[in-house]
Amino acid sequence: MKRIANQSIGIAQGDDVLFSDFEDGGEMWTGQGPRERRKNLKFSEPFKVAPSVHVSLSMWDMDSATNARADVTAEKITANGFEVVFRTWGDTRVARARIRWMAIGAVAHKDDWELY
């Protein structure tokens, strides 16, 4: 469990299109085997330390003739942002995907002291 010992807690959230491969014949739509997309996302304001980040698919457009396989996660989380990672594999064909995310953590407060 992550405990946040601070008088100010910040919540940042967003909704971002990760890719749209259907229109231009991208590898997520036409590819075979493992495929991965990464996207760097920045918070509008920094947290004091790396926050807890939750990501989920808010839209996915998959080929109905193949298996639907997807893994979405947050990696390289810092006080300023994170990297969202979408993976698929096998015969799965993904036309497009969008994610929704939320970050919760300590933020600076006007009464915070910096001694050194």
C-alpha positions as CSV (number, residue, x, y, z in Angstrom):
1,M,0.0,0.0,0.0
2,K,1.2,3.5,-0.8
3,R,0.6,5.9,2.0
4,I,0.5,9.6,1.2
5,A,1.6,11.7,4.2
6,N,0.8,15.2,2.9
7,Q,-1.8,17.8,3.4
8,S,-2.4,18.2,-0.4
9,I,-3.4,15.4,-2.6
10,G,-3.6,15.9,-6.4
11,I,-5.6,13.9,-8.9
12,A,-4.8,14.2,-12.6
13,Q,-6.7,12.5,-15.3
14,G,-6.9,12.3,-19.1
15,D,-8.1,10.4,-22.2
16,D,-5.7,9.9,-25.0
17,V,-5.8,8.1,-28.4
18,L,-2.8,5.7,-28.5
19,F,-3.0,4.9,-32.2
20,S,-5.3,4.6,-35.2
21,D,-3.8,2.1,-37.6
22,F,-6.9,1.2,-39.7
23,E,-6.7,4.2,-42.0
24,D,-3.1,3.9,-43.0
25,G,-2.6,0.1,-42.8
26,G,-0.4,0.3,-39.7
27,E,1.2,-2.8,-38.1
28,M,-1.3,-3.1,-35.3
29,W,-4.0,-3.6,-37.9
30,T,-2.0,-5.7,-40.4
31,G,0.8,-7.1,-38.3
32,Q,1.5,-10.6,-36.9
33,G,3.1,-11.6,-33.7
34,P,3.9,-9.3,-30.7
35,R,3.2,-5.6,-31.3
36,E,3.7,-2.8,-28.9
37,R,3.0,1.0,-28.8
38,R,4.3,3.5,-26.2
39,K,3.2,7.0,-25.6
40,N,4.7,9.5,-23.2
41,L,2.1,11.5,-21.2
42,K,2.9,14.6,-19.1
43,F,0.9,15.8,-16.1
44,S,-0.3,19.4,-16.3
45,E,1.4,20.1,-13.0
46,P,4.1,17.9,-11.3
47,F,3.5,15.8,-8.2
48,K,6.0,15.9,-5.3
49,V,7.0,12.3,-6.0
50,A,5.9,9.7,-8.5
51,P,2.1,9.2,-8.1
52,S,0.0,6.1,-8.3
53,V,-1.2,5.8,-11.9
54,H,-4.2,3.7,-13.2
55,V,-4.8,3.2,-16.9
56,S,-7.6,1.4,-18.7
57,L,-8.9,1.0,-22.3
58,S,-11.7,3.5,-22.9
59,M,-12.1,2.5,-26.6
60,W,-10.8,-0.4,-28.6
61,D,-11.7,-1.2,-32.2
62,M,-10.8,-4.9,-32.9
63,D,-11.2,-7.2,-35.8
64,S,-14.1,-9.5,-35.1
65,A,-12.5,-12.4,-37.1
66,T,-9.5,-12.8,-34.7
67,N,-9.0,-13.2,-31.0
68,A,-9.1,-10.0,-28.9
69,R,-5.9,-9.7,-26.9
70,A,-4.6,-6.6,-25.2
71,D,-2.4,-5.5,-22.3
72,V,-2.3,-1.9,-21.2
73,T,-0.1,-0.6,-18.4
74,A,1.8,2.5,-17.1
75,E,5.6,2.4,-16.9
76,K,8.4,4.8,-16.1
77,I,6.2,6.8,-13.8
78,T,7.8,10.1,-12.5
79,A,6.5,13.2,-10.7
80,N,6.2,14.8,-14.2
81,G,4.5,12.1,-16.2
82,F,4.5,8.4,-17.3
83,E,4.7,6.1,-20.3
84,V,1.6,4.2,-21.3
85,V,2.2,0.9,-23.0
86,F,-0.3,-1.1,-25.2
87,R,0.6,-4.6,-26.3
88,T,-1.1,-7.2,-28.4
89,W,0.1,-10.5,-29.9
90,G,-0.8,-13.5,-32.0
91,D,-3.4,-13.0,-34.7
92,T,-5.1,-10.1,-33.0
93,R,-5.8,-7.1,-35.2
94,V,-6.4,-3.7,-33.6
95,A,-7.7,-0.8,-35.7
96,R,-7.4,1.8,-32.9
97,A,-7.2,2.2,-29.2
98,R,-7.8,5.0,-26.6
99,I,-6.9,4.9,-22.9
100,R,-8.2,6.8,-19.9
101,W,-5.9,7.4,-17.0
102,M,-5.8,8.7,-13.5
103,A,-2.9,9.7,-11.3
104,I,-3.2,10.3,-7.5
105,G,-0.4,11.5,-5.3
106,A,1.1,14.2,-3.1
107,V,1.4,17.7,-4.5
108,A,3.2,20.8,-3.3
109,H,1.4,23.1,-0.8
110,K,2.1,26.7,-0.1
111,D,2.9,25.9,3.5
112,D,5.5,23.2,2.6
113,W,9.0,24.0,4.1
114,E,12.3,23.3,2.4
115,L,15.0,23.4,5.0
116,Y,18.0,22.6,2.8
